[in-house]
């Protein structure tokens, strides 16, 4: 989920993981997708990579 101004929620069911990121962006309309990618690179991808896959 992507909220206004930089709030994100990523749900990764196979790792039983929810990652929430909060930010407060101002005036980023022109490069909001670029900012979203930066949040994913800095916060989400490393967290997901570190989480262990769910055992079945």
C-alpha distances in whole Angstrom, upper triangle without the diagonal:
4,7,10,12,10,8,6,5,6,9,12,14,17,17,17,14,11,10,9,10,12,14,16,16,19,20,18,18,20,18,14,13,16,15,11,13,16,13,12,16,17,15,13,15,18,17,16,19,21,20,22,21,22,26,26
4,7,9,7,6,5,7,9,12,15,18,20,20,20,17,14,12,10,10,10,11,13,13,15,17,14,14,16,14,11,10,13,12,9,12,14,11,11,15,16,14,13,16,19,18,17,20,22,22,24,24,25,29,30
4,6,6,5,6,8,11,14,18,20,23,23,22,19,15,14,11,10,9,10,10,11,13,15,13,13,16,15,11,12,15,13,11,14,15,13,14,17,18,16,15,18,21,20,20,23,25,24,27,27,28,31,32
4,6,6,9,12,15,18,21,24,27,26,25,22,19,17,14,12,10,9,9,9,10,12,11,10,14,13,10,12,14,12,11,15,16,14,16,19,19,18,18,21,23,22,23,26,27,27,30,30,31,35,36
4,6,9,13,16,19,22,25,28,27,26,23,19,17,14,11,9,7,5,5,7,9,8,9,13,12,9,11,13,10,10,14,14,12,15,17,17,16,17,20,22,22,23,25,27,27,30,31,32,36,37
4,6,10,13,16,19,22,25,24,23,20,16,13,11,8,6,5,6,6,9,11,10,11,14,12,8,10,11,8,7,11,11,9,11,14,13,13,13,16,18,18,19,22,23,23,27,27,29,32,34
4,7,10,14,17,20,22,21,20,17,13,11,8,6,4,6,8,9,12,15,13,14,17,15,12,13,14,11,9,13,13,10,11,15,14,12,12,16,18,16,17,21,22,21,24,25,26,30,31
4,7,10,13,16,19,18,17,14,10,8,6,5,6,9,11,12,16,18,15,16,18,16,12,12,14,11,9,11,12,9,9,13,13,11,10,13,15,14,14,18,19,18,21,22,23,26,28
4,7,10,13,16,15,14,10,7,6,5,7,9,12,15,16,19,21,19,20,22,19,16,15,17,15,11,13,14,11,10,14,14,11,9,13,15,13,12,16,17,16,19,19,19,23,25
4,7,10,12,12,11,8,6,5,6,9,12,14,17,19,22,24,21,21,23,20,17,16,17,16,12,13,14,11,9,13,14,11,8,10,13,11,9,13,15,13,16,15,16,20,21
4,6,9,9,8,6,5,7,9,12,15,18,21,22,26,27,25,25,27,24,21,19,21,19,16,16,18,15,13,16,17,14,10,12,14,12,10,13,15,12,14,13,13,17,18
4,6,6,6,5,6,8,11,14,18,21,24,25,28,30,27,27,29,26,23,21,22,21,17,17,19,16,13,16,17,14,11,11,13,11,8,11,12,10,11,10,10,14,15
4,5,5,6,8,11,14,17,21,24,27,28,32,33,31,31,32,29,26,24,25,25,21,21,23,20,17,19,21,18,14,15,16,14,11,14,15,11,11,9,8,12,12
4,6,8,11,13,17,20,23,26,29,31,34,36,33,33,34,31,28,26,27,26,23,22,23,21,18,20,21,19,15,15,16,14,10,12,13,10,9,6,6,9,9
4,5,9,11,15,18,21,24,28,29,33,35,32,32,34,30,28,25,26,25,22,21,22,20,17,18,19,16,13,13,13,11,8,10,10,7,6,5,5,9,11
4,7,10,14,17,20,24,27,29,32,34,32,33,34,31,28,26,27,26,23,22,23,21,18,20,20,17,14,15,15,12,10,13,12,9,9,8,7,10,12
4,7,10,13,17,20,23,25,29,31,29,29,31,28,25,23,24,22,19,19,20,17,15,17,17,13,11,12,13,9,8,11,11,8,9,9,9,13,15
4,7,10,13,17,20,22,25,28,25,26,28,25,22,21,22,20,17,18,18,15,13,16,16,12,10,12,13,10,9,13,13,11,13,13,13,17,19
4,7,10,13,17,19,22,25,22,24,25,22,19,18,19,17,14,15,15,11,10,13,12,9,7,10,11,8,8,12,12,11,14,15,16,19,22
4,7,10,14,16,19,22,20,21,23,21,17,17,18,15,13,14,14,11,11,14,13,9,8,12,13,11,12,15,15,14,18,19,19,23,25
4,7,10,12,16,19,17,18,21,18,15,15,15,12,10,12,12,8,9,12,11,8,8,12,13,11,13,16,16,16,20,21,22,26,28
4,7,10,13,16,15,17,19,17,14,15,16,12,11,14,13,10,12,14,13,11,12,15,16,15,17,20,20,20,24,25,26,30,32
4,6,10,13,12,14,17,15,12,14,14,10,10,13,12,9,12,14,13,12,13,17,18,17,19,22,22,23,26,28,29,33,35
4,7,10,10,13,15,14,12,15,15,11,12,15,14,12,15,17,16,15,17,20,21,21,23,25,26,26,30,31,32,36,38
4,7,6,9,12,11,9,12,12,9,11,14,13,12,15,17,16,16,18,20,22,22,24,26,27,28,31,32,34,38,40
4,6,8,11,11,10,14,14,11,13,16,16,15,18,20,19,20,21,24,26,26,27,30,31,32,35,36,38,41,43
4,6,8,9,9,13,13,11,14,17,16,16,19,21,21,22,23,25,27,28,29,31,33,34,37,38,39,43,45
4,5,6,5,9,9,8,10,13,13,14,16,18,18,19,20,22,24,25,26,28,30,31,34,35,37,40,42
4,6,5,9,10,10,11,14,15,15,18,19,20,21,22,23,26,27,27,29,31,32,35,36,37,41,42
4,6,8,9,10,12,14,15,16,18,19,20,22,22,24,26,27,28,30,32,33,36,36,38,42,43
4,6,5,6,9,10,11,13,15,16,17,18,19,20,23,24,25,26,28,30,33,33,35,39,40
4,5,5,6,9,10,11,12,14,15,16,17,18,21,22,22,24,26,27,30,31,32,36,38
4,5,5,6,9,10,11,12,14,15,15,16,19,20,20,22,24,25,28,28,30,34,35
4,5,5,6,9,10,11,12,14,15,15,18,20,20,21,24,25,28,28,31,34,36
4,5,5,6,9,10,11,12,13,14,17,18,19,20,22,24,27,28,30,34,35
4,5,5,6,9,10,11,10,12,15,16,16,18,20,21,24,25,27,30,32
4,5,5,6,9,10,10,10,13,15,15,16,19,20,23,23,26,29,31
4,5,5,6,8,9,10,12,14,15,16,18,20,23,24,27,30,32
4,5,5,6,7,9,11,12,13,15,16,18,21,22,24,28,30
4,6,5,5,6,9,10,10,12,14,15,18,19,21,25,27
4,6,6,6,7,10,11,11,13,15,18,20,22,26,28
4,6,7,7,9,11,12,13,15,19,20,23,27,29
4,6,6,6,9,11,11,13,16,18,21,24,27
4,6,5,6,8,10,11,14,15,18,21,24
4,5,5,6,9,10,13,14,17,20,23
4,6,5,6,9,12,14,17,20,23
4,5,5,6,10,12,15,18,21
4,5,5,8,9,12,15,18
4,6,8,9,13,16,18
4,6,9,12,15,18
4,6,9,12,15
4,6,9,12
4,6,9
4,6
4
